[in-house]
Amino acid sequence: MSDFDRNASARWGSGVAQAGTRADIDQGLRSYMLGIYNHMTLGLAISGLVAMGIYMIGGPAKALLYQSPLKWVIMLAPLAFVFVLSWRFEKMSYSSLLGTFWAFAAVMGLSLGSIGFIYKAHSIVTALLATTVAFAGMSLWGYTTKRALSGMGSFLLMGLVGLIVASLVNIFLQSSVMQFAISAIGVLIFAGLTAWDTQRLKEEYDYVSHDGELMQKSSVMGALTLYLNFINMFQFILSLTGSRE
């Protein structure tokens, strides 16, 4: 009888330990994902404040930044930052990686500032609200769904390549019908990528949780990914629904 009681206690103790471990993992995952969303939100806030500042300055900023050769620097600088963050990720410290991400967000704000001179304010606000709702819904679905989205991710990445090619072609064609189709497809692609990337980041936690600094650095790179999804979705929604000045 005593043997039975001891074995039962051992099994019960093992179950408690496993439950405790699972709880620790769940708490760590929530903290990791919250860090990603916090970094992304701060990045968006920096971009928004810079863009708003450019709009408030008005004509002088428009002439200096978007009607001079400096516009090419503003257009290409965000891409350069993305390359630096991607290629130097392993060699950079967490603090330098985070600082570079904030600098990238500020430069993106310079690029986005031109939107205020093209679209009416109410259109920008409406597109921003629609993007926020769509992004939150798709990210929540990606986090909670039990369905593996890896296959969808591969399809979406191929679609993204096609979207880039079509956008380059339309630079020369200047077709409004083609631009409408590109914008509509772009919204769908980046909505899907938001869900896929959220699930991918959630699954990556198991690989980075053993290293505190690696986990912090991965949270910055995850924020960059979701930031880009949000910004691209916003721009495509604005292109579809926005009223021009």
Secondary structure in CASP SS format (residue, H / E / C, confidence):
PFRMAT SS
TARGET T0000
AUTHOR 0000-0000-0000
METHOD secondary structure of the structure
MODEL  1
M C 1.00
S H 1.00
D H 1.00
F H 1.00
D H 1.00
R H 1.00
N H 1.00
A H 1.00
S H 1.00
A H 1.00
R H 1.00
W H 1.00
G H 1.00
S H 1.00
G H 1.00
V H 1.00
A H 1.00
Q H 1.00
A H 1.00
G H 1.00
T H 1.00
R H 1.00
A H 1.00
D H 1.00
I H 1.00
D H 1.00
Q H 1.00
G H 1.00
L H 1.00
R H 1.00
S H 1.00
Y H 1.00
M H 1.00
L H 1.00
G H 1.00
I H 1.00
Y H 1.00
N H 1.00
H H 1.00
M H 1.00
T H 1.00
L H 1.00
G H 1.00
L H 1.00
A H 1.00
I H 1.00
S H 1.00
G H 1.00
L H 1.00
V H 1.00
A H 1.00
M H 1.00
G H 1.00
I H 1.00
Y H 1.00
M H 1.00
I H 1.00
G C 1.00
G H 1.00
P H 1.00
A H 1.00
K H 1.00
A H 1.00
L H 1.00
L H 1.00
Y H 1.00
Q C 1.00
S C 1.00
P C 1.00
L H 1.00
K H 1.00
W H 1.00
V H 1.00
I H 1.00
M H 1.00
L H 1.00
A H 1.00
P H 1.00
L H 1.00
A H 1.00
F H 1.00
V H 1.00
F H 1.00
V H 1.00
L H 1.00
S H 1.00
W H 1.00
R C 1.00
F C 1.00
E C 1.00
K C 1.00
M C 1.00
S C 1.00
Y H 1.00
S H 1.00
S H 1.00
L H 1.00
L H 1.00
G H 1.00
T H 1.00
F H 1.00
W H 1.00
A H 1.00
F H 1.00
A H 1.00
A H 1.00
V H 1.00
M H 1.00
G H 1.00
L H 1.00
S H 1.00
L H 1.00
G H 1.00
S H 1.00
I H 1.00
G H 1.00
F H 1.00
I C 1.00
Y E 1.00
K C 1.00
A H 1.00
H H 1.00
S H 1.00
I H 1.00
V H 1.00
T H 1.00
A H 1.00
L H 1.00
L H 1.00
A H 1.00
T H 1.00
T H 1.00
V H 1.00
A H 1.00
F H 1.00
A H 1.00
G H 1.00
M H 1.00
S H 1.00
L H 1.00
W H 1.00
G H 1.00
Y H 1.00
T H 1.00
T C 1.00
K C 1.00
R C 1.00
A C 1.00
L C 1.00
S H 1.00
G H 1.00
M H 1.00
G H 1.00
S H 1.00
F H 1.00
L H 1.00
L H 1.00
M H 1.00
G H 1.00
L H 1.00
V H 1.00
G H 1.00
L H 1.00
I H 1.00
V H 1.00
A H 1.00
S H 1.00
L H 1.00
V H 1.00
N H 1.00
I H 1.00
F H 1.00
L H 1.00
Q C 1.00
S C 1.00
S H 1.00
V H 1.00
M H 1.00
Q H 1.00
F H 1.00
A H 1.00
I H 1.00
S H 1.00
A H 1.00
I H 1.00
G H 1.00
V H 1.00
L H 1.00
I H 1.00
F H 1.00
A H 1.00
G H 1.00
L H 1.00
T H 1.00
A H 1.00
W H 1.00
D H 1.00
T H 1.00
Q H 1.00
R H 1.00
L H 1.00
K H 1.00
E H 1.00
E H 1.00
Y H 1.00
D H 1.00
Y H 1.00
V H 1.00
S C 1.00
H C 1.00
D C 1.00
G H 1.00
E H 1.00
L H 1.00
M H 1.00
Q H 1.00
K H 1.00
S H 1.00
S H 1.00
V H 1.00
M H 1.00
G H 1.00
A H 1.00
L H 1.00
T H 1.00
L H 1.00
Y H 1.00
L H 1.00
N H 1.00
F H 1.00
I H 1.00
N H 1.00
M H 1.00
F H 1.00
Q H 1.00
F H 1.00
I H 1.00
L H 1.00
S H 1.00
L H 1.00
T H 1.00
G C 1.00
S C 1.00
R E 1.00
E C 1.00
END
